[in-house]
Amino acid sequence: MPKKAIGFDAARKIGRTLPDVEESTAYGSPALKVHGKLFACIAINKAAEPNSLMVRIPFEDRDALINDRSRIATR
């Protein structure tokens, strides 16, 4: 059974509970920023999966998440 998708409004509501997060836009799309730096937004890249959320994290954290996901998928 597919999981129910949530929209950017849910991400906005969660994000606004974090310190120093402000609502803004990035490339014309709704976004959340911390001290003016992009934190999360609706993914607008042509290669992005439709209706996906972009969350900015350091490369080493991203790599660790991908590796963890790969290990789970191979079980």
N, C-alpha and C positions, 0 to 999 in steps of 0.2 A: 504494500500500500504506500503510495507516495506521501511524503510529508507535506503538510500545509505550508505554503510559502508566506512569508511576511514581507511587508513593504518597507520603504525607507522611513516611513513614519515611526515604525517600531524601533528602527536603529536610531533615529533622531531622539526618541523618548529615552532610550537607554543611554545614549551618548550624553545627553544634557544632564544626566545625574553625575557625570564625572567632572572633576575640578577643571576649571578654565576652558571648558569646551564651549564653542560658540557656533551658531548656525551661520552658514555663508553659502557661497557657490564656488564651483570649480569648473571652468570651461562651460559655463551655462547650466550646470547640473547642481542640484542640491548637495551640500557638503557640510561636514563638521570639521572645525579647525581648532587647534590649541595654539594660543599665542600667534595666530595668523598662519600657522603651518597646517597643511592638509593632514587630516587624521583618517577620515572615511568619507566616501561619496559613492554615488551610483556609478558603477563601471561604465565608461562610455567608449572605451577602446573597441574598435571593430572586431578584434579577436576575442573580446570578453564574452562570456556566456550571457545571454539576455537576462535582464532583471537580477544581475548579481551585484554584490556589494564589494567595493574596493576598500581594504583596510591597510593603512601604511604600517609596516613593521620592518625592523632591520633584516637584512638578507640572511644573517645567521639564524635568526628565529624562524624565518620562512623556510629555510632549508631543513631545520629540525622538524618543523611541522610536516613538511613533505615526506621526510624519512619516516616519521611516526606513522603517517597515513599509509605509506607503502608497506610497512611491517604489518599493519592491521589487515590490509587487503590480501596479503599472501598467507594468512593463517588458514 
